[in-house]
């Protein structure tokens, strides 16, 4: 019987097929079609919005707001007459951003006109509140009498707010400024020009209790440094600070300031302390 042979140490194991090449590429991941679905949805919404008349907006306004004289579409339309609590609030034009509807929000660019007063800006409205940005414009303040400007006051105001937010009940924050020039009132100094002023709302100016703003003159017959504090619960505002006439102040203004100084006196710098309360 032949002797069995032991396997050689140098023997190679049987081949098990070709080895995979080191430079072989992995299978490409499955494509996601969601971006295309979202684009299709946005395009469909844009087509639907473009065909709806602007007047449909009237069905979604708060009870205190009334609008009429509509033109255009929901996407890009206007209301020629708007009123808030029966007060004339001018006219409004808007241009929607349909893509915002995918986030369940309404975003639009706005153009508001009240007489000669014009404001442009953008707003985004969600379920819990709104955020307005880049609010700029201005015009004659006498065209804002329906919003509380006292009769007899004249001048020009320029508005510039970077942001205003609110929750539909009250404003939550506001950052910006209002510059008024060539102010005059029939009841002050026989209607003489009272100069120019700068009103600023800084971050944190609005709290649940009210609003605090800083008021300073930017030139004219009066040197003014004051703050305005409005109490939301009482709907009143208090202006407190100091006022002093400049050399160019007209005689009628100097006379009225002299009467005021008799009541309140002057500080060492010649400034008169003032404090006025008015309805907000």
TABEL-V732964 format. One record per pair of residues at least 12 apart in sequence whose C-alpha atoms are under 10 Angstrom apart, sorted by the first residue. I is the first residue (numbers start at 0). J is the second residue. D is the distance in Angstrom with one decimal. If there is no record, write none. Layout:
# TABEL-V732964
I&J&D + I&J&D
This chain:
# TABEL-V732964
37&98&9.4 + 37&101&8.0 + 38&98&8.9 + 38&101&9.9 + 40&98&9.2 + 40&100&9.9 + 40&101&8.3 + 41&97&6.7 + 41&98&5.9 + 41&99&9.0 + 41&100&8.0 + 41&101&7.2 + 42&97&8.4 + 42&98&8.7 + 43&97&9.7 + 44&97&6.8 + 44&98&8.4 + 44&100&8.2 + 44&101&9.3 + 45&74&7.8 + 45&95&9.5 + 45&96&8.8 + 45&97&5.8 + 45&98&8.2 + 45&100&9.7 + 46&74&9.3 + 46&97&9.5 + 47&73&9.3 + 47&74&9.1 + 47&97&10.0 + 48&72&7.3 + 48&73&5.8 + 48&74&5.5 + 48&75&9.0 + 48&95&9.0 + 48&97&7.9 + 49&71&9.1 + 49&72&5.9 + 49&73&6.5 + 49&74&5.3 + 49&75&7.7 + 49&76&9.8 + 49&95&9.8 + 49&97&9.7 + 50&71&9.4 + 50&72&6.5 + 50&73&7.7 + 50&74&8.3 + 51&71&8.9 + 51&72&5.6 + 51&73&5.7 + 51&74&7.9 + 52&69&8.4 + 52&70&7.6 + 52&71&6.3 + 52&72&4.3 + 52&73&5.6 + 52&74&8.6 + 52&75&9.4 + 52&76&8.1 + 53&67&9.9 + 53&68&9.7 + 53&69&6.0 + 53&70&6.0 + 53&71&5.6 + 53&72&4.2 + 53&73&4.3 + 53&74&7.7 + 53&75&7.7 + 53&76&5.5 + 53&77&6.9 + 53&78&8.0 + 53&93&9.8 + 54&66&8.7 + 54&67&7.6 + 54&68&8.3 + 54&69&5.5 + 54&70&7.3 + 54&71&8.5 + 54&72&7.8 + 54&73&7.6 + 54&76&8.7 + 54&77&8.8 + 54&78&8.1 + 55&69&9.2 + 55&72&8.8 + 55&73&7.3 + 56&69&9.2 + 56&72&9.5 + 56&73&7.1 + 56&76&9.7 + 56&77&9.9 + 56&78&9.4 + 57&69&9.2 + 57&78&9.4 + 61&83&9.5 + 61&167&10.0 + 62&83&9.1 + 62&84&8.6 + 63&82&8.1 + 63&83&5.6 + 63&84&5.1 + 63&85&7.7 + 63&86&9.8 + 64&81&7.3 + 64&82&5.8 + 64&83&4.7 + 64&84&6.5 + 64&85&8.0 + 64&86&9.3 + 64&88&9.3 + 65&78&9.9 + 65&80&8.3 + 65&81&5.7 + 65&82&5.2 + 65&83&6.5 + 65&84&8.2 + 65&85&7.9 + 65&86&9.7 + 65&87&9.7 + 65&88&9.5 + 66&78&6.2 + 66&79&7.7 + 66&80&5.7 + 66&81&4.4 + 66&82&6.4 + 66&83&8.9 + 66&88&9.4 + 66&89&9.7 + 66&90&8.7 + 66&91&9.2 + 67&79&6.4 + 67&80&5.4 + 67&81&6.6 + 67&82&9.1 + 67&90&9.4 + 68&80&6.1 + 68&81&8.8 + 68&90&9.3 + 69&90&9.9 + 69&91&9.6 + 69&92&9.6 + 70&92&9.3 + 71&92&9.5 + 71&93&9.8 + 72&93&9.6 + 72&94&9.3 + 72&95&9.9 + 73&93&8.5 + 73&94&8.1 + 73&95&7.6 + 74&93&7.7 + 74&94&5.7 + 74&95&5.1 + 74&96&7.8 + 74&97&7.8 + 74&107&8.9 + 75&92&7.6 + 75&93&5.7 + 75&94&4.4 + 75&95&6.4 + 75&96&9.6 + 75&107&9.3 + 75&108&9.5 + 76&91&8.6 + 76&92&5.8 + 76&93&5.7 + 76&94&6.8 + 76&95&9.0 + 77&90&7.5 + 77&91&5.5 + 77&92&4.1 + 77&93&6.2 + 77&94&8.9 + 77&109&9.6 + 77&110&9.1 + 77&111&9.6 + 78&90&5.8 + 78&91&5.4 + 78&92&6.5 + 78&93&8.9 + 78&111&9.9 + 79&91&6.6 + 79&92&8.3 + 79&112&9.4 + 80&112&10.0 + 80&113&9.7 + 81&113&9.7 + 82&145&9.9 + 83&145&9.7 + 83&146&9.7 + 85&145&9.8 + 86&144&9.8 + 86&145&6.0 + 86&146&7.9 + 87&113&8.5 + 87&143&9.5 + 87&144&9.6 + 87&145&6.4 + 87&146&8.7 + 88&111&9.1 + 88&112&8.5 + 88&113&6.6 + 88&114&9.7 + 88&143&8.8 + 88&145&7.4 + 88&146&8.2 + 89&111&7.2 + 89&112&5.6 + 89&113&4.3 + 89&114&7.1 + 89&116&9.2 + 89&117&9.7 + 89&142&9.7 + 89&143&9.7 + 89&145&9.7 + 90&110&8.4 + 90&111&5.9 + 90&112&5.3 + 90&113&6.4 + 90&114&8.9 + 90&117&9.8 + 91&109&7.1 + 91&110&5.8 + 91&111&4.6 + 91&112&6.4 + 91&113&8.9 + 91&117&9.9 + 91&118&9.7 + 91&119&10.0 + 92&107&9.8 + 92&108&8.4 + 92&109&5.8 + 92&110&5.0 + 92&111&6.4 + 92&112&8.6 + 92&119&9.6 + 93&106&9.7 + 93&107&6.2 + 93&108&5.6 + 93&109&4.6 + 93&110&6.3 + 93&111&8.7 + 93&119&9.9 + 93&120&9.9 + 93&121&9.1 + 93&122&10.0 + 94&106&8.6 + 94&107&5.3 + 94&108&5.2 + 94&109&6.7 + 94&110&8.9 + 94&121&9.4 + 95&107&4.2 + 95&108&6.6 + 95&109&8.9 + 95&121&9.7 + 95&122&9.7 + 95&123&9.8 + 96&108&8.0 + 96&123&9.5 + 99&123&8.5 + 99&124&9.7 + 99&125&9.9 + 100&125&9.9 + 102&125&8.9 + 103&124&9.1 + 103&125&7.0 + 103&126&8.1 + 104&123&6.7 + 104&124&5.7 + 104&125&4.7 + 104&126&7.4 + 104&129&9.4 + 105&122&8.1 + 105&123&5.6 + 105&124&5.1 + 105&125&6.6 + 105&126&9.5 + 105&129&9.3 + 106&121&7.4 + 106&122&5.7 + 106&123&4.2 + 106&124&6.3 + 106&125&8.8 + 106&129&9.5 + 106&130&9.4 + 106&131&9.5 + 107&120&8.7 + 107&121&5.7 + 107&122&5.6 + 107&123&6.6 + 107&124&8.8 + 107&131&9.7 + 108&120&5.9 + 108&121&4.3 + 108&122&6.5 + 108&123&9.0 + 108&131&9.6 + 108&132&9.7 + 108&133&10.0 + 109&121&5.7 + 109&122&7.4 + 109&131&9.8 + 109&134&9.3 + 110&134&9.9 + 110&136&9.7 + 111&136&9.3 + 112&136&9.9 + 112&137&9.7 + 112&138&9.7 + 112&142&10.0 + 113&138&9.0 + 113&139&9.8 + 113&142&6.6 + 113&143&7.5 + 113&145&9.8 + 114&138&8.6 + 114&139&8.6 + 114&140&10.0 + 114&141&9.3 + 114&142&5.8 + 114&143&8.4 + 115&137&8.3 + 115&138&5.6 + 115&139&6.4 + 115&140&9.0 + 115&141&9.3 + 115&142&6.7 + 115&143&9.5 + 116&136&7.6 + 116&137&5.3 + 116&138&4.1 + 116&139&6.1 + 116&140&7.6 + 116&141&9.2 + 116&142&6.6 + 116&143&7.8 + 116&155&9.2 + 116&156&8.7 + 116&157&9.4 + 117&135&8.5 + 117&136&5.5 + 117&137&5.5 + 117&138&6.4 + 117&139&9.5 + 117&157&9.7 + 117&158&9.6 + 118&134&6.8 + 118&135&5.6 + 118&136&4.4 + 118&137&6.2 + 118&138&8.8 + 118&157&9.4 + 118&158&7.9 + 118&159&9.3 + 119&132&9.6 + 119&133&7.8 + 119&134&5.7 + 119&135&5.5 + 119&136&6.2 + 119&137&9.3 + 119&158&9.9 + 119&159&9.8 + 120&132&6.1 + 120&133&5.2 + 120&134&4.3 + 120&135&6.4 + 120&136&8.8 + 120&159&9.8 + 120&160&9.2 + 120&161&9.4 + 120&162&9.7 + 121&133&6.5 + 121&134&7.1 + 121&135&10.0 + 121&162&9.6 + 122&134&9.2 + 122&162&9.5 + 122&163&9.2 + 122&164&9.4 + 123&164&9.6 + 124&164&9.8 + 124&165&9.7 + 124&166&9.6 + 124&167&9.7 + 125&166&9.4 + 126&166&9.0 + 126&167&9.7 + 127&165&8.7 + 127&166&5.9 + 127&167&7.9 + 128&164&7.4 + 128&165&5.6 + 128&166&4.0 + 128&167&5.8 + 128&168&8.8 + 128&169&9.7 + 128&170&9.5 + 128&171&9.6 + 129&163&8.3 + 129&164&5.7 + 129&165&5.5 + 129&166&6.4 + 129&167&7.4 + 129&170&9.2 + 129&171&9.8 + 130&162&7.0 + 130&163&5.8 + 130&164&4.4 + 130&165&6.7 + 130&166&9.0 + 130&170&9.7 + 130&171&9.7 + 130&172&9.4 + 130&173&9.8 + 131&160&8.9 + 131&161&8.2 + 131&162&5.6 + 131&163&5.1 + 131&164&6.2 + 131&165&8.9 + 131&173&9.3 + 132&159&9.7 + 132&160&7.1 + 132&161&5.4 + 132&162&4.4 + 132&163&6.5 + 132&164&8.7 + 132&173&9.7 + 132&174&9.7 + 133&159&7.3 + 133&160&6.0 + 133&161&4.8 + 133&162&6.5 + 133&163&9.1 + 133&175&9.5 + 134&158&7.3 + 134&159&5.7 + 134&160&5.1 + 134&161&6.3 + 134&162&7.4 + 134&163&8.6 + 134&175&8.9 + 135&157&7.6 + 135&158&5.3 + 135&159&4.5 + 135&160&6.5 + 135&161&8.5 + 135&175&9.7 + 135&176&9.9 + 135&177&9.8 + 136&156&8.5 + 136&157&5.9 + 136&158&5.4 + 136&159&6.9 + 136&160&9.6 + 136&177&9.9 + 137&155&7.3 + 137&156&5.4 + 137&157&4.3 + 137&158&5.6 + 137&159&8.7 + 137&177&9.0 + 137&178&9.2 + 137&179&9.4 + 138&154&8.4 + 138&155&5.4 + 138&156&5.6 + 138&157&6.7 + 138&158&8.9 + 138&179&9.6 + 139&152&9.9 + 139&153&7.1 + 139&154&5.7 + 139&155&4.4 + 139&156&6.3 + 139&157&9.1 + 139&179&9.4 + 139&180&9.7 + 140&152&7.5 + 140&153&6.1 + 140&154&5.7 + 140&155&5.6 + 140&156&6.2 + 140&157&9.5 + 140&179&8.6 + 140&180&9.9 + 140&182&9.1 + 141&153&5.6 + 141&154&7.3 + 141&155&8.5 + 141&156&9.9 + 142&155&9.9 + 146&279&9.9 + 147&278&8.8 + 147&279&7.9 + 149&184&9.2 + 150&184&8.5 + 150&185&8.9 + 150&186&10.0 + 151&183&8.1 + 151&184&5.4 + 151&185&5.4 + 151&186&7.5 + 151&187&9.8 + 151&190&8.8 + 152&182&7.2 + 152&183&5.7 + 152&184&4.4 + 152&185&6.9 + 152&186&8.7 + 152&187&9.6 + 152&190&8.8 + 153&179&9.9 + 153&180&9.3 + 153&181&7.6 + 153&182&5.6 + 153&183&5.3 + 153&184&6.4 + 153&185&8.8 + 153&190&9.2 + 153&192&9.4 + 154&179&6.8 + 154&180&5.9 + 154&181&5.0 + 154&182&4.4 + 154&183&6.5 + 154&184&9.0 + 154&192&9.0 + 154&193&9.6 + 154&194&9.4 + 154&195&9.0 + 155&178&8.2 + 155&179&5.5 + 155&180&5.4 + 155&181&6.6 + 155&182&7.2 + 155&195&9.2 + 156&177&6.6 + 156&178&5.5 + 156&179&4.3 + 156&180&6.5 + 156&181&9.2 + 156&182&9.2 + 156&195&9.5 + 156&196&9.3 + 156&197&9.7 + 157&176&8.3 + 157&177&5.6 + 157&178&5.1 + 157&179&6.4 + 157&180&8.6 + 157&197&9.7 + 158&175&7.9 + 158&176&6.2 + 158&177&4.7 + 158&178&6.7 + 158&179&8.9 + 158&198&9.7 + 159&174&8.9 + 159&175&5.6 + 159&176&5.5 + 159&177&6.4 + 159&178&8.6 + 159&199&9.8 + 160&173&7.3 + 160&174&5.7 + 160&175&3.8 + 160&176&6.1 + 160&177&8.3 + 160&199&9.5 + 160&200&8.9 + 161&173&7.9 + 161&174&5.9 + 161&175&5.8 + 161&176&9.0 + 162&174&5.6 + 162&175&7.3 + 162&202&10.0 + 163&175&8.6 + 169&205&9.8 + 169&206&9.9 + 169&207&8.3 + 169&209&9.5 + 169&231&8.9 + 170&205&7.4 + 170&206&8.7 + 170&207&8.7 + 170&209&9.3 + 170&210&9.4 + 171&203&9.2 + 171&204&9.4 + 171&205&6.2 + 171&206&6.7 + 171&207&7.3 + 171&209&9.6 + 171&210&9.7 + 172&200&9.2 + 172&201&9.2 + 172&202&7.3 + 172&203&6.9 + 172&204&7.2 + 172&205&5.3 + 172&206&7.6 + 172&207&9.7 + 172&210&9.3 + 173&199&9.9 + 173&200&6.6 + 173&201&7.4 + 173&202&6.9 + 173&203&8.0 + 173&204&7.2 + 173&205&6.7 + 173&210&9.4 + 174&199&7.9 + 174&200&5.4 + 174&201&5.3 + 174&202&5.7 + 174&203&8.4 + 174&204&7.9 + 174&205&9.1 + 175&198&8.7 + 175&199&6.0 + 175&200&5.4 + 175&201&6.8 + 175&202&8.8 + 176&197&7.1 + 176&198&5.5 + 176&199&4.3 + 176&200&6.1 + 176&201&8.5 + 176&212&9.3 + 176&213&9.5 + 176&214&9.9 + 177&196&8.3 + 177&197&6.0 + 177&198&5.1 + 177&199&6.5 + 177&200&8.8 + 177&214&9.6 + 178&195&7.4 + 178&196&5.8 + 178&197&4.6 + 178&198&6.3 + 178&199&8.6 + 178&214&9.8 + 178&215&9.9 + 178&216&9.5 + 178&217&8.9 + 179&194&8.5 + 179&195&5.5 + 179&196&5.2 + 179&197&6.5 + 179&198&8.2 + 179&216&9.2 + 179&217&9.1 + 180&192&9.1 + 180&193&8.5 + 180&194&6.1 + 180&195&4.1 + 180&196&6.4 + 180&197&8.9 + 180&216&9.6 + 180&217&8.7 + 180&218&9.0 + 180&219&9.3 + 181&193&6.5 + 181&194&5.2 + 181&195&5.9 + 181&196&9.0 + 181&218&9.9 + 181&219&8.7 + 182&194&5.8 + 182&195&6.5 + 182&196&8.5 + 182&219&9.7 + 183&195&9.9 + 187&251&8.2 + 187&252&7.1 + 187&255&8.0 + 188&248&9.5 + 188&249&7.7 + 188&250&8.0 + 188&251&4.7 + 188&252&4.5 + 188&253&8.2 + 188&254&8.2 + 188&255&7.1 + 188&256&9.5 + 189&249&9.7 + 189&250&10.0 + 189&251&6.7 + 189&252&8.1 + 190&251&9.3 + 190&252&9.5 + 191&220&9.6 + 191&248&9.2 + 191&249&7.5 + 191&250&9.9 + 191&251&8.2 + 191&252&7.8 + 192&219&7.9 + 192&220&8.0 + 192&248&9.2 + 192&249&9.0 + 192&252&9.7 + 193&216&9.7 + 193&218&9.0 + 193&219&6.2 + 193&220&6.1 + 193&221&6.8 + 193&248&8.5 + 193&249&9.5 + 193&252&8.8 + 194&216&7.5 + 194&217&7.6 + 194&218&5.8 + 194&219&4.0 + 194&220&6.2 + 194&221&7.0 + 194&222&9.4 + 194&248&9.9 + 195&215&8.8 + 195&216&5.8 + 195&217&5.3 + 195&218&5.6 + 195&219&6.3 + 195&220&9.2 + 195&221&9.0 + 196&214&7.0 + 196&215&5.7 + 196&216&4.1 + 196&217&5.2 + 196&218&7.4 + 196&219&8.9 + 196&221&9.8 + 196&222&9.7 + 196&223&8.4 + 196&224&9.9 + 197&213&8.0 + 197&214&5.7 + 197&215&5.4 + 197&216&6.0 + 197&217&6.5 + 197&218&9.9 + 198&212&6.6 + 198&213&5.6 + 198&214&4.6 + 198&215&6.7 + 198&216&8.8 + 198&225&9.6 + 198&226&9.0 + 198&227&9.2 + 199&211&9.1 + 199&212&5.7 + 199&213&5.4 + 199&214&6.7 + 199&215&8.8 + 199&226&9.6 + 200&212&5.1 + 200&213&6.8 + 200&214&9.4 + 201&213&8.6 + 204&228&9.5 + 205&228&9.9 + 205&229&9.5 + 206&230&9.8 + 206&231&9.4 + 207&230&9.3 + 207&231&7.9 + 207&232&9.5 + 208&229&8.4 + 208&230&6.1 + 208&231&5.8 + 208&232&7.2 + 208&233&9.8 + 209&228&7.3 + 209&229&5.3 + 209&230&4.6 + 209&231&4.8 + 209&232&7.9 + 209&233&9.5 + 209&234&8.9 + 209&235&9.6 + 209&236&9.2 + 210&227&7.9 + 210&228&5.7 + 210&229&5.1 + 210&230&6.9 + 210&231&7.7 + 210&236&8.8 + 211&226&7.0 + 211&227&5.6 + 211&228&4.5 + 211&229&6.5 + 211&230&9.0 + 211&236&9.3 + 211&237&9.6 + 211&238&9.9 + 212&225&8.8 + 212&226&5.7 + 212&227&5.2 + 212&228&6.6 + 212&229&8.8 + 212&238&9.5 + 213&225&6.2 + 213&226&4.5 + 213&227&6.3 + 213&228&9.0 + 213&238&9.6 + 213&240&9.9 + 214&226&5.6 + 214&227&7.2 + 214&238&9.0 + 214&239&9.7 + 214&240&9.0 + 215&240&9.7 + 215&241&9.9 + 215&242&9.9 + 216&242&9.7 + 218&245&9.6 + 219&244&9.1 + 219&245&7.7 + 219&246&9.7 + 219&247&7.7 + 219&248&7.9 + 220&243&8.5 + 220&244&5.8 + 220&245&5.0 + 220&246&7.1 + 220&247&5.5 + 220&248&4.4 + 220&249&7.6 + 220&252&8.6 + 220&253&9.5 + 221&242&6.6 + 221&243&5.7 + 221&244&4.7 + 221&245&5.7 + 221&246&9.1 + 221&247&8.8 + 221&248&7.1 + 221&252&9.2 + 221&253&9.9 + 222&241&8.1 + 222&242&5.6 + 222&243&5.1 + 222&244&6.2 + 222&245&6.7 + 222&270&8.6 + 223&240&7.5 + 223&241&5.9 + 223&242&4.7 + 223&243&6.7 + 223&244&8.9 + 223&270&9.0 + 223&271&9.7 + 223&273&10.0 + 224&239&8.6 + 224&240&5.6 + 224&241&5.5 + 224&242&6.7 + 224&243&9.3 + 224&270&9.7 + 224&272&9.8 + 224&273&10.0 + 225&238&6.7 + 225&239&5.4 + 225&240&3.9 + 225&241&6.3 + 225&242&8.3 + 225&272&9.5 + 225&273&8.7 + 225&274&9.2 + 226&238&5.8 + 226&239&5.7 + 226&240&6.3 + 226&241&9.6 + 226&274&9.8 + 227&239&6.6 + 227&240&8.9 + 227&274&9.8 + 227&275&9.4 + 227&276&9.5 + 228&276&9.5 + 228&279&9.9 + 229&276&9.4 + 229&277&9.2 + 229&278&8.8 + 229&279&6.9 + 230&278&9.8 + 230&279&8.4 + 231&279&8.4 + 233&278&8.7 + 233&279&8.8 + 234&277&8.9 + 234&278&6.1 + 234&279&5.2 + 235&276&7.0 + 235&277&5.8 + 235&278&4.4 + 235&279&4.8 + 236&275&8.3 + 236&276&5.7 + 236&277&5.4 + 236&278&5.9 + 236&279&5.6 + 237&274&6.9 + 237&275&5.7 + 237&276&4.4 + 237&277&6.5 + 237&278&8.7 + 237&279&9.2 + 238&273&7.7 + 238&274&5.5 + 238&275&5.1 + 238&276&6.3 + 238&277&8.3 + 239&272&7.6 + 239&273&5.6 + 239&274&4.4 + 239&275&6.6 + 239&276&8.7 + 240&270&9.4 + 240&271&8.4 + 240&272&5.8 + 240&273&5.5 + 240&274&6.7 + 240&275&9.4 + 241&265&9.2 + 241&266&9.2 + 241&269&9.6 + 241&270&5.8 + 241&271&5.3 + 241&272&4.4 + 241&273&5.6 + 241&274&8.5 + 242&256&8.7 + 242&260&10.0 + 242&265&9.5 + 242&269&8.9 + 242&270&5.5 + 242&271&5.2 + 242&272&6.6 + 242&273&7.1 + 243&256&8.0 + 243&260&9.8 + 243&265&9.1 + 243&268&9.0 + 243&269&6.8 + 243&270&4.9 + 243&271&6.2 + 243&272&9.1 + 244&256&7.6 + 244&257&9.7 + 244&269&9.0 + 244&270&8.3 + 244&271&9.3 + 256&271&8.2 + 257&271&9.4 + 259&271&7.6 + 259&272&9.1 + 259&273&8.5 + 260&272&8.3 + 260&273&9.4
